[in-house]
Amino acid sequence: MGSLLSSLGLECGGKKVQEVERHLRANDREFNLSYKYANNAIKTSKYNLLTFLPLNLFEQFQRLANAYFLCLLILQPLSSFLLKKISSLAWFTTVVPLLLVLSMTAAKDASDDINRHRSDRQVNNRKVEVLLNGELKSEKWMNVQVGDIIKLESNQFVTADLLLLSSSEPLNLVYIETAELDGETNLKVKQALTVTGDMGDSIEQLSAFDGEVRCEPPNNRLDKFTGNLTFQSHTYALDNEKILLRGCTLRNTEWCFGLVIFGGQDTKLMQNCGKTMFKRTSIDHLMNVLVLCIFGFLVFMCTVLAIGKGIWEYQDGSVFTVFLPRQNGANAAFSAFLTFWSYVIILNTVVPISLYVSVEIIRLGNSYYIDWDRKMYHTNSDTPAQARTTTLNEELGQIKYIFSDKTGTLTQNIMTFNKCSINGRSYGEIFSSKCKFSCISQKTEHVDFSWNRLADPKFRFHDLSLLEAVKQGSAEVQAFFRLLALCHTVMPEEKKEGELVYQAQSPDEGALVTAARNFGFVFKARTPESIEVIEMGTSITYELLAVLDFNNVRKRMSVIVRSPEGKLTLYCKGADTIIYERLHPSCSKLMEVTTEHLNEYAGDGLRTLVLAYKDLDEEYFEEWRLRHHAASTSLEDREEKLDAIYEEIEKELQLLGASAVEDKLQDGVPQTIEQLAKADIKIWVLTGDKQETAENIGYSCNMLREEMKEVFTVAANTAEEVKEELLYVVTAV
């Protein structure tokens, strides 16, 4: 009985208790099953054999025409068998068209849901290696439980939301592709804790692993995870960088082991899916309104005819009783009442049930036209357009607004280091004797980096003076590139001797680290505790003491390192408005010059970052480090506590300069936006760039055009201020 109720989505004991905190133990199914966590089976289908008919009929009768004809269907048998004086039409004249419409729609919905069932069955029956009783056994995905340790191999889908334990790569790294989650195809890097990474692929050690995890309950935040791992009487902070999410694909990694944290419907992927809903388009809503209007007109006609019949019966009906005998007790009012319902049945064809059939056929045909459209065929990837649903395709012609991000959508997401400002001097522009502006082109001679055997041969830079400053030992210039080589989340991979490949989650980070590499500050390797950099040919290992993560609120990232000489330094990079607030007052003059350079770079459409540093006192740092550890292992308000700790130490920074990278537009973007604008479609683009950069990109992609007389800027910081500025602009126009 319980399984039957479960299949129907019902609970015997009422609502499911809301989970507040997840607590699990590795390799202990009995302990974990006591919490009744969801297993790893998923369900995306809407119906089953028992629920298909009632649910589908309920959805279809939300169409008013269907509901109207159902009422007629009920009325006609009643009229035939009870009143006998209402209906002049046979009941099957209504049943046949109604059944035809319901059957066609039900067949289409059943076909769609059968495909969902097949997809669910295929996913649930995938095989994965699970560590059970000291052995790796092949199990179906649906049988995996929370707390199990599983082994993944290269190019396999991640089975569930996992805590990464160990991998085949040095430093316990794994590379994953997250296209199924966020659409990004560039590889992301995850790294296991050192304490679990030391287990490697030892089945004996993994089987003996009994670490306990306490973490947040299931939620749909793809970019956030808060938890702790307790192992051997020590507590370790867990964050999103140590979690592999279901839906990702393992790449460039031979194998890895992971501990199941969330399974099945509790995974972040499924939490974001939501329930499969019955989707109704604006055409459906319009047809419902039209049917209501037609029905109102029908009621009006029937009422007029019934009133006319009542008046006629009252005035002249008694004269015709020989030809039209009345029932005993019948009077003019009752005769008019029966006439009203008789006309409702007779005139039922006024309500166009066939309209729904016509619309469904048109939708089906339109979906084929989309598939056959040659103008929507992408030759390079041999990809035609594909209409994945026949329910919503007419909505394409009713789009009024398009919301898009800039990076990776309008732009190629391939970034190159273009210019920089260091200690008040701008680098990256070439001036000839004939012109006072930048004359860089593909034919312009670029800087020769052949002296650096670890340089990236694809890197191009044209201002020789920057390289000369590095070689001459300029302290500010070297500190600038040292910061770029240390302050980032890039992971290096050395496939051959001297052949470095950087795996960067953010392309602009990769561009900056590559620039530092070519100018003699080569990021060589990293562990959770250290960073190795080759500075002008000399290998130096910095102790990595803390990483102050970037997020969209902080808009900056910092690292704290200790040099071999024991010097403690905080390196920080971020948005100019954020860094400027935290600079030491002595940097005011340098800040003015750097701001001028930033405005120039932004005017050229470049993405900018400001770089700063701060030397730290040993005693103060040790005290700060203890509070940082307490905040990083807190399960409640961890982000807020960490932000407060970060804010405390990121003060009185010394300005180094600014960087500028270029992200070119994708091919065809200006022409596409121009055509969309002609169709009167409003386009909104989200970007974190400076205002000048955003405006420059707006003009280059034809969102903003020279013929636009007034382009206004909303520069408010609160919702109320934005509202006031918009109202002012609307009033002025």
Residue pairs with C-beta under 8 A, 6 or more apart in sequence:
2 12
5 11
5 12
7 48
7 50
8 48
8 50
8 51
18 217
19 217
19 218
20 217
21 214
21 215
21 216
21 217
21 635
22 35
22 37
22 213
22 214
22 215
22 216
22 217
22 218
22 227
22 261
22 262
23 35
23 212
23 213
23 214
24 31
24 32
24 35
24 37
24 146
24 147
24 212
24 213
24 261
25 31
25 32
25 147
25 210
25 211
25 212
25 213
26 147
26 149
26 209
26 210
26 211
26 212
26 213
26 259
27 131
27 147
27 148
27 149
27 207
27 208
27 209
27 210
28 147
28 210
29 145
29 147
29 148
31 147
32 145
32 146
32 147
33 145
35 146
37 145
37 146
37 263
37 266
38 146
38 262
38 263
38 264
38 265
38 266
39 142
39 143
39 144
39 145
39 146
39 263
39 264
40 124
40 141
40 142
40 143
40 144
40 145
40 159
40 160
40 260
40 263
40 264
41 124
41 141
41 142
41 264
42 120
42 123
42 124
42 264
42 265
42 270
43 120
43 265
44 116
44 119
44 120
44 273
44 276
45 113
45 116
45 117
45 120
45 276
46 55
46 109
46 113
46 116
46 276
47 55
47 56
47 109
47 110
47 113
52 110
52 113
56 105
56 106
56 109
56 110
57 102
57 106
59 109
59 278
60 66
60 102
60 105
60 106
61 67
61 70
62 278
62 280
63 284
63 287
63 288
63 291
63 356
64 288
64 291
64 292
64 295
65 287
65 291
65 351
65 352
65 353
65 355
65 356
66 98
66 101
66 102
66 353
66 356
68 291
68 295
68 351
69 94
69 97
69 98
69 348
69 351
69 353
70 98
72 94
72 344
72 345
72 348
73 91
73 94
73 95
73 98
75 86
75 87
75 341
75 344
75 345
76 87
76 89
76 90
76 91
76 94
76 345
77 91
79 85
79 86
79 87
79 341
79 342
79 345
80 87
80 91
83 338
85 327
85 338
85 342
86 338
86 341
86 342
86 345
87 342
87 345
88 342
88 345
88 346
89 345
89 346
89 348
94 348
97 353
97 354
98 353
100 357
101 353
101 356
101 357
104 357
104 360
105 356
105 360
108 360
108 390
116 276
123 141
124 140
124 141
124 142
125 140
125 141
125 142
126 140
126 141
126 157
126 159
127 138
127 139
127 140
127 141
128 138
128 139
128 140
128 141
128 144
128 150
128 151
128 152
128 156
128 159
129 136
129 137
129 138
129 139
129 150
129 151
130 136
130 137
130 138
130 139
130 143
130 144
130 148
130 149
130 150
130 151
131 137
131 148
131 149
131 150
131 151
131 203
131 206
131 207
131 257
132 139
132 148
134 203
134 204
134 207
135 203
136 151
136 203
141 159
141 160
142 264
144 150
144 159
144 160
144 260
144 263
145 260
145 263
146 260
146 261
146 262
146 263
147 259
147 260
148 259
148 260
149 165
149 206
149 209
149 257
149 258
149 259
149 260
150 159
150 160
150 162
150 257
150 258
150 260
151 201
151 255
151 256
151 257
152 158
152 159
152 244
152 250
152 255
152 256
152 257
152 258
153 250
153 254
153 255
154 250
154 251
154 252
154 253
154 254
154 255
155 249
155 250
155 251
156 249
156 250
157 246
157 247
157 248
157 249
157 250
158 176
158 244
158 245
158 246
158 247
158 248
158 249
158 250
158 258
159 246
159 260
160 246
160 260
160 261
160 262
160 263
160 264
160 267
161 243
161 244
161 245
161 246
161 260
161 261
161 262
161 263
161 266
161 267
161 268
162 243
162 244
162 258
162 259
162 260
162 261
163 213
163 229
163 238
163 242
163 243
163 258
163 259
163 261
164 172
164 174
164 190
164 191
164 192
164 196
164 242
164 243
164 244
164 256
164 257
164 258
165 192
165 196
165 197
165 199
165 206
165 209
165 256
165 257
165 258
165 259
166 172
166 192
166 196
166 197
166 198
166 199
166 200
166 201
166 206
166 256
166 257
167 173
167 174
167 192
167 197
167 253
167 255
167 256
167 257
168 201
168 253
168 254
168 255
168 256
169 175
169 253
169 254
171 191
171 197
171 491
171 525
171 526
171 527
171 528
172 191
172 192
172 193
172 194
172 196
172 197
173 189
173 190
173 191
173 253
173 491
174 189
174 190
174 191
174 192
174 244
174 250
174 253
174 256
175 187
175 188
175 189
175 250
175 251
175 252
175 253
175 503
176 187
176 188
176 189
176 190
176 244
176 248
176 249
176 250
176 251
177 185
177 187
177 188
177 248
177 249
177 251
178 184
178 188
178 245
178 247
178 248
179 185
179 249
180 247
180 248
180 249
180 269
181 222
181 245
181 247
181 248
181 269
182 222
184 408
186 413
186 504
186 505
186 507
187 251
187 252
187 503
188 505
189 489
189 491
189 503
189 505
190 241
190 242
190 243
190 244
191 241
191 242
191 491
191 528
192 242
193 229
193 236
193 242
193 528
194 527
194 528
194 529
195 231
195 232
195 234
195 236
196 209
196 211
196 229
196 231
199 205
199 206
199 209
199 257
201 255
201 257
206 257
209 231
210 231
211 229
211 230
211 231
211 259
212 229
212 230
212 231
213 227
213 228
213 229
213 230
213 238
213 259
213 261
214 227
214 228
214 230
214 635
215 225
215 226
215 227
215 228
215 238
215 261
215 635
216 225
216 226
216 227
216 635
218 262
218 266
218 267
218 268
218 271
219 268
219 271
220 268
220 271
220 272
221 268
222 245
222 268
222 272
223 240
224 240
224 639
225 238
225 239
225 240
225 242
225 243
226 238
226 239
226 635
226 638
226 639
227 237
227 238
227 261
227 635
228 235
228 236
228 237
228 238
228 633
228 635
229 235
229 236
229 238
230 236
235 633
236 633
237 629
237 632
237 633
243 261
244 250
244 256
244 258
245 267
245 268
245 269
246 262
246 267
246 268
246 269
246 270
247 267
247 269
250 256
252 493
262 268
264 270
265 271
279 391
279 392
281 391
281 392
281 394
281 395
282 395
282 398
283 359
283 394
287 355
287 356
287 359
291 351
291 352
294 350
294 351
294 352
295 351
297 350
298 344
298 347
298 350
298 351
299 344
301 343
301 347
302 340
302 343
302 344
302 347
303 340
305 339
305 340
305 343
306 336
306 337
306 339
306 340
306 343
307 336
309 335
309 336
309 339
310 332
310 333
310 335
310 336
310 339
311 332
313 331
313 332
313 335
313 336
314 332
317 324
317 326
317 332
317 335
326 335
360 390
363 390
363 391
363 393
363 394
364 390
366 387
366 393
366 394
367 387
367 389
367 390
367 393
368 387
370 376
370 385
370 386
370 387
370 393
371 384
371 385
371 386
371 387
373 385
376 384
376 385
377 383
377 384
377 385
378 384
387 393
399 681
400 680
400 681
400 682
401 681
401 682
401 683
401 684
402 676
402 681
402 682
402 683
402 684
403 684
403 686
404 410
404 683
404 684
404 685
404 686
405 685
405 686
405 687
406 685
406 686
406 687
406 689
406 697
407 413
407 507
407 663
407 687
409 666
410 665
410 666
410 669
410 685
410 697
410 701
411 663
411 664
411 665
411 666
412 663
412 664
412 665
412 666
413 507
413 663
414 507
414 663
414 664
415 507
415 508
415 510
415 511
415 607
415 661
415 662
415 663
416 459
416 460
416 511
416 661
416 662
417 459
417 461
417 511
417 512
417 514
417 515
417 659
417 660
417 661
418 428
418 601
418 606
418 660
418 661
418 662
419 426
419 427
419 428
419 429
419 601
419 604
419 606
419 659
419 660
420 426
420 427
420 428
420 466
420 480
420 515
420 657
420 658
420 659
420 660
421 427
421 593
421 594
421 597
421 598
421 601
421 657
421 658
421 660
422 469
422 476
422 477
422 480
422 656
422 657
423 474
423 476
423 477
423 590
423 656
423 657
424 590
424 593
424 594
424 657
426 597
426 600
427 463
427 465
427 466
427 469
428 461
428 462
428 463
428 466
428 660
429 437
429 438
429 440
429 463
430 438
430 439
430 440
430 444
430 462
430 463
431 437
431 438
431 439
432 439
440 462
444 462
445 462
446 460
446 461
446 462
447 461
447 462
447 463
447 464
447 466
447 467
449 455
449 459
449 467
449 518
452 517
452 518
452 520
452 522
453 498
454 498
454 500
454 517
454 522
454 524
454 534
455 517
455 518
456 500
456 514
456 517
456 518
459 514
459 515
459 517
459 518
461 467
461 515
461 518
466 477
466 519
467 519
469 477
470 477
470 478
470 481
470 519
470 520
470 536
471 520
476 656
476 657
478 521
478 535
478 536
479 613
479 656
480 611
480 656
480 657
481 515
481 516
481 519
481 520
481 521
482 516
482 521
482 533
482 535
482 571
483 571
483 573
483 611
483 613
483 656
484 512
484 513
484 515
484 516
484 521
484 573
484 611
484 659
485 513
485 516
485 517
485 521
485 522
485 523
485 533
485 535
486 523
486 531
486 533
486 542
486 559
486 561
486 571
487 557
487 558
487 559
487 571
487 572
487 573
487 611
488 504
488 509
488 512
488 513
488 523
488 557
489 504
489 505
489 506
489 509
489 547
489 557
490 502
490 503
490 504
490 505
490 509
490 510
490 513
490 523
491 502
491 503
491 504
491 526
492 500
492 501
492 502
492 503
492 523
492 524
492 525
492 526
493 500
493 501
493 502
493 503
494 500
494 501
494 524
494 525
495 501
500 517
500 522
500 524
502 510
502 513
502 514
502 523
504 510
504 513
507 663
508 607
508 609
508 661
508 663
511 661
512 609
512 659
512 661
513 523
515 659
516 522
516 523
517 523
520 535
520 536
520 537
521 533
521 534
521 535
521 536
522 533
522 534
522 535
523 531
523 532
523 533
524 532
524 533
524 534
524 539
525 531
525 532
526 532
526 544
527 544
528 544
529 543
529 544
530 541
530 542
530 543
530 544
531 541
531 542
531 544
531 559
531 561
532 539
532 540
532 541
532 542
533 539
533 540
533 541
533 542
534 540
540 563
540 564
541 564
542 561
542 562
542 563
542 564
543 561
543 562
544 559
544 560
544 561
545 560
545 561
545 562
545 568
545 621
545 625
546 559
546 560
546 625
546 628
547 557
547 558
547 559
548 554
548 557
548 558
548 559
548 560
548 572
548 646
548 649
548 650
549 557
550 556
550 557
550 574
552 688
553 643
554 574
554 578
554 643
554 646
555 574
555 575
555 577
555 578
555 688
556 572
556 573
556 574
556 575
556 578
556 579
556 650
557 572
557 573
557 574
558 570
558 571
558 572
558 573
558 646
558 649
558 650
559 570
559 571
560 568
560 569
560 570
560 571
560 616
560 621
560 649
561 568
561 569
561 571
562 568
562 569
563 569
567 615
568 615
568 616
568 617
568 618
568 621
569 613
569 614
569 615
569 616
570 613
570 614
570 615
570 616
570 649
570 650
570 653
571 611
571 612
571 613
572 579
572 582
572 611
572 612
572 613
572 614
572 650
572 653
573 579
573 609
573 610
573 611
573 612
573 659
574 609
574 610
575 609
575 610
575 688
576 595
576 598
576 608
576 609
576 610
576 658
576 690
579 610
579 611
579 612
579 653
579 655
580 591
580 610
582 612
582 650
582 651
582 652
582 653
583 591
583 612
583 652
583 653
583 654
583 655
584 652
584 653
584 654
586 654
587 653
587 654
587 655
590 655
591 655
594 610
594 655
594 657
594 658
597 658
598 608
598 610
598 658
598 690
599 692
601 608
601 658
601 660
601 693
602 608
602 689
602 690
602 691
602 692
602 693
602 696
603 692
603 693
603 696
604 660
604 696
605 662
605 693
605 696
605 697
605 700
606 660
606 661
606 662
606 693
607 660
607 661
607 662
607 663
607 689
607 693
608 658
608 659
608 660
608 689
608 690
608 693
609 658
609 659
610 655
610 657
610 658
611 655
611 656
611 657
611 658
611 659
612 653
612 654
612 655
612 656
613 653
613 654
613 656
614 650
614 651
614 652
614 653
614 654
616 649
624 645
624 648
624 649
627 645
628 642
628 645
631 638
631 641
631 642
631 644
631 645
632 638
632 642
634 641
665 697
665 700
665 701
669 701
670 700
670 701
670 702
671 702
673 683
673 701
673 702
673 703
674 702
676 683
677 683
677 702
677 703
683 703
685 694
685 697
685 698
685 703
687 693
687 694
687 697
689 697
691 713
691 715
695 704
695 711
697 703
698 704
699 705
699 706
704 711
710 733
712 729
714 722
714 725
714 726
715 725
716 722
716 724
716 725
